[in-house]
Structure formats: C-alpha cells, structure tokens
Amino acid sequence: MSVADSYFDELFRNNDDPWAFKQRWYERRKRALTLAALPRERYRAIFEPGCANGELSADLAERCDTLVCCDT
C-alpha cells in the first residue's frame, strides 16, 4: 500500500503526535526497551528509518554523534 506524502503532511500539520507516541504507556515502554537493547552506550552514527514525529529520535540523539532520520 502506498500513501501520498501529502497525507502525512496534513496529519502532522493538525497534530504533532497523531498516534500518541508521547502519551501512551505502550509507546514509552517500547522506546525504553529499544534503547535498552542497544549493546553499546554510544555510537558514532545511527540511522533511524520511519522516524514519525521523532520521539525515539530524540532519545537516539543522546546516544550518538550523528543521527540521520527519514520518513516517507
């Protein structure tokens, strides 16, 4: 399935957290587990595909020198 970029532009224009990544316990826990699964404390570079609104990105940025994120 393919969705036009304009769909996501409009979605995020009206709400910076349309899937409640900041608020939902499940999402906060998933981020914590993802970070805990990283074998090293620090990285030279991290690539995060599918970064959505950047909640995980903010945490990853603290663990690396260079962070590259992309979505759509």
C-alpha positions as CSV (number, residue, x, y, z in Angstrom):
1,M,0.0,0.0,0.0
2,S,1.2,3.4,-0.8
3,V,0.1,6.7,0.7
4,A,0.8,10.1,-0.7
5,D,3.2,12.3,1.2
6,S,0.5,15.0,1.4
7,Y,-1.5,12.7,3.7
8,F,1.3,12.7,6.3
9,D,1.9,16.4,5.8
10,E,-1.7,17.1,6.7
11,L,-1.8,14.6,9.5
12,F,1.2,16.2,11.3
13,R,0.0,19.7,10.4
14,N,-3.0,19.3,12.6
15,N,-1.4,17.2,15.4
16,D,2.3,16.8,16.2
17,D,1.6,13.4,17.8
18,P,-1.2,11.8,15.9
19,W,-0.5,8.3,17.2
20,A,0.1,9.4,20.8
21,F,3.7,8.3,20.9
22,K,4.4,10.8,23.7
23,Q,1.4,9.8,25.8
24,R,0.7,6.1,25.5
25,W,2.4,3.8,28.1
26,Y,3.0,1.2,25.4
27,E,4.9,3.6,23.2
28,R,7.1,4.9,26.1
29,R,7.8,1.3,27.1
30,K,8.7,0.3,23.6
31,R,11.2,3.2,23.3
32,A,12.8,2.2,26.6
33,L,13.1,-1.4,25.5
34,T,14.6,-0.4,22.2
35,L,17.2,1.8,23.8
36,A,18.0,-0.9,26.4
37,A,18.5,-3.4,23.5
38,L,21.4,-1.3,22.1
39,P,24.6,-3.1,23.0
40,R,26.7,0.0,23.3
41,E,26.2,3.2,25.3
42,R,27.4,5.4,22.5
43,Y,27.6,5.2,18.7
44,R,29.4,7.2,16.0
45,A,26.3,7.3,13.8
46,I,22.7,6.0,13.9
47,F,20.2,5.8,11.1
48,E,16.5,5.7,12.0
49,P,14.1,4.9,9.2
50,G,10.4,5.6,9.8
51,C,11.0,8.2,12.5
52,A,7.4,9.6,12.5
53,N,7.3,12.5,14.9
54,G,10.8,11.9,16.3
55,E,10.1,10.6,19.8
56,L,12.7,7.8,19.5
57,S,14.9,10.1,17.5
58,A,15.3,12.5,20.5
59,D,16.5,9.6,22.7
60,L,18.8,8.2,20.0
61,A,20.4,11.6,19.5
62,E,21.7,11.4,23.1
63,R,23.5,8.2,22.3
64,C,25.3,9.1,19.1
65,D,27.5,11.7,17.4
66,T,25.5,11.8,14.2
67,L,21.8,10.9,13.7
68,V,20.1,10.6,10.4
69,C,16.3,10.1,10.3
70,C,13.9,9.8,7.4
71,D,10.3,9.1,6.9
72,T,8.3,8.8,3.6
